[in-house]
């Protein structure tokens, strides 16, 4: 977990699993257990209708956001969650404040929402490309705009937490060498060519600027009510298992319970059961 005191340093955050971590095969087997536990917890979340869960994923290109989301949520009932991927904002979205388009996609009570990229693009991509601010037509762009956006995000996430949303944020920490290897693999494999664009490489060459933006963003917005987790991403099986364990443990701590019927309602169920048994007997 990224500390809440602003002391996080990307240079000291590993992109590889720690010594003694389970191997790829063990991670894949353990992930199956976590997926099952996630499915059971989601069923309780949906039935209790008292909390919601927001999972935010941010990373450099080729870090594995899509595959991690797919692997971790593979057992989840589609009726109980939704994934939103945020690309470049539309004209309508640019006519609103920077939180508007993501706020519209927040999960309802009982549901899980997954943001594949998010409002954090406004302190990451836009910070690396400040020329994007011109398209937002802000009345004033001051030297404190990033601090203002951090404050807005912190307040919004705290508001969500006060109203029953569990917010968990994952930064998939891939090394540049691994990213470039994955870019190369996308070019070498024809069925993966569509996943690569020249823009990906151009953004990779801004690596240091992005790392600076990530470090400042994570330090400014990791809070007890919405923590950031820096996940080593060079090893995909380990990354997926780590994310799944964090999600399962956090939801389990919500202590979700299935709704209990009032005595009168329970008695009515007994009557209905007896009626069903009678009808089954009549059918032979």
TAZI-V869773 format. One record per residue. RES is the residue in one letter. PHI is phi in radians with two decimals (none if undefined). OMEGA is omega in whole degrees, -180 to 180 (* if undefined). Layout:
RES,PHI,OMEGA
RES,PHI,OMEGA
This chain:
X,none,177
X,-1.26,-179
X,-1.01,-179
X,-1.61,-174
X,-1.76,178
X,1.38,-175
X,-1.71,-176
X,-1.17,177
X,-2.23,-178
X,-1.04,-179
X,-1.07,180
X,-1.76,-179
X,-1.73,-175
X,-1.29,174
X,-1.68,-178
X,-1.98,178
X,-1.05,178
X,-1.23,177
X,-1.04,179
X,1.50,179
X,-1.16,179
X,-1.11,179
X,-1.30,-175
X,-1.04,-179
X,-1.10,180
X,-1.12,179
X,-1.13,-180
X,-1.14,178
X,-1.18,180
X,-1.16,180
X,-1.08,179
X,-1.04,178
X,-1.15,180
X,-1.19,178
X,-1.09,178
X,-1.12,179
X,-1.11,178
X,-1.09,179
X,-1.06,180
X,-1.14,179
X,-1.18,178
X,-1.10,179
X,-1.09,178
X,-1.18,179
X,-1.02,-178
X,-1.14,-177
X,-1.24,-177
X,-1.26,176
X,0.96,-179
X,-2.06,-180
X,-2.24,169
X,-2.31,-178
X,-2.25,176
X,-2.10,177
X,-1.91,-178
X,-1.91,179
X,-2.08,176
X,-2.28,179
X,-3.07,171
X,-1.25,178
X,-0.99,177
X,1.28,178
X,-1.31,178
X,1.91,-180
X,-1.05,-176
X,-1.02,-176
X,-1.18,179
X,-1.20,177
X,-1.04,-179
X,-1.12,-177
X,-1.20,-176
X,-1.24,-176
X,-1.75,-174
X,-1.08,-179
X,-1.76,-175
X,-1.39,177
X,-1.12,-179
X,-0.99,180
X,-1.23,-175
X,-1.92,178
X,-2.66,177
X,-2.53,179
X,-1.94,177
X,-2.13,178
X,-1.95,-175
X,-1.85,178
X,-1.73,177
X,-1.06,-177
X,-1.15,177
X,-1.40,177
X,-1.05,179
X,-1.07,-179
X,-1.17,178
X,-1.23,178
X,-1.44,179
X,-2.16,176
X,-1.17,-170
X,-1.20,179
X,-1.63,-171
X,-1.05,-172
X,-1.20,178
X,-1.43,178
X,-1.07,179
X,-1.15,-175
X,-1.82,-179
X,-1.11,-177
X,-1.27,175
X,-1.32,175
X,-1.03,-180
X,1.56,-175
X,-2.15,178
X,-1.96,176
X,-1.95,179
X,-2.10,177
X,-1.82,174
X,-1.59,-160
X,1.26,-169
X,-2.89,175
X,-1.08,179
X,-1.23,173
X,-0.99,-177
X,-1.30,175
X,-2.02,180
X,-2.04,-179
X,-1.04,-177
X,-1.19,177
X,-1.23,177
X,-1.24,179
X,-2.11,-177
X,-1.07,177
X,-1.11,178
X,-1.15,-179
X,-1.10,-179
X,-1.06,-180
X,-1.24,180
X,-1.55,174
X,0.87,178
X,-1.28,-180
X,-1.10,179
X,-2.51,173
X,-2.03,-176
X,-1.68,178
X,-1.19,-177
X,-1.79,-175
X,-1.04,-178
X,-1.24,176
X,-1.10,177
X,-1.11,-180
X,-1.23,175
X,-1.03,-179
X,-1.10,179
X,-1.10,-180
X,-1.14,180
X,-1.04,-179
X,-1.14,180
X,-1.11,-179
X,-1.19,176
X,-1.16,177
X,-1.05,178
X,-1.05,-179
X,-1.08,179
X,-1.09,-176
X,-1.85,170
X,1.68,178
X,-1.72,173
X,-1.46,-177
X,-1.90,177
X,-2.20,-174
X,-2.17,-175
X,-2.09,171
X,-1.81,-180
X,-1.49,-169
X,-1.61,179
X,-1.69,176
X,-1.39,180
X,-1.16,178
X,-1.05,179
X,-1.14,178
X,-1.05,-179
X,-1.13,177
X,-1.08,180
X,-1.24,174
X,-1.06,-179
X,-1.05,180
X,-1.11,178
X,-1.16,179
X,-1.36,-177
X,-1.23,-178
X,-1.85,-176
X,-0.94,-179
X,-1.25,178
X,-1.87,-176
X,-0.98,-176
X,-1.13,-178
X,-1.46,-177
X,-1.96,173
X,-2.44,179
X,-1.07,179
X,-1.07,179
X,-1.01,-179
X,-1.20,178
X,-1.07,179
X,-1.21,178
X,-1.06,-180
X,-1.24,174
X,-1.71,-172
X,-0.88,-176
X,-1.08,178
X,-1.14,178
X,-1.16,-180
X,-1.10,177
X,-1.13,179
X,-1.14,178
X,-1.12,-178
X,-1.05,-180
X,-1.19,180
X,-1.15,-179
X,-1.10,180
X,-1.16,-175
X,-1.39,-171
X,-2.21,174
X,-1.46,-176
X,-2.37,-178
X,-0.96,-178
X,-1.46,180
X,-2.73,-175
X,-1.30,170
X,-1.69,174
X,-2.15,176
X,-1.58,-173
X,-1.86,175
X,-0.99,-171
X,-2.07,179
X,-1.27,178
X,-1.97,-172
X,-1.13,179
X,-1.04,178
X,-1.13,179
X,-1.03,-178
X,-1.11,179
X,-1.10,-179
X,-1.09,178
X,-1.07,-178
X,-1.04,-180
X,-1.10,180
X,-1.12,-179
X,-1.11,-179
X,-1.08,-179
X,-1.10,-178
X,-1.17,180
X,-1.20,179
X,-1.05,-180
X,-1.27,175
X,-1.27,179
X,0.96,-179
X,-1.27,-179
X,-2.20,173
X,-1.21,179
X,-1.03,178
X,-1.86,-179
X,-1.38,172
X,-1.16,-176
X,-0.98,-180
X,-1.12,179
X,-1.16,179
X,-1.11,178
X,-1.10,179
X,-1.15,177
X,-1.10,178
X,-1.06,179
X,-1.11,-179
X,-1.16,178
X,-1.11,179
X,-1.07,179
X,-1.14,179
X,-1.13,178
X,-1.05,179
X,-1.05,-178
X,-1.17,176
X,-1.11,178
X,-1.10,-180
X,-1.14,179
X,-1.33,-179
X,1.42,*
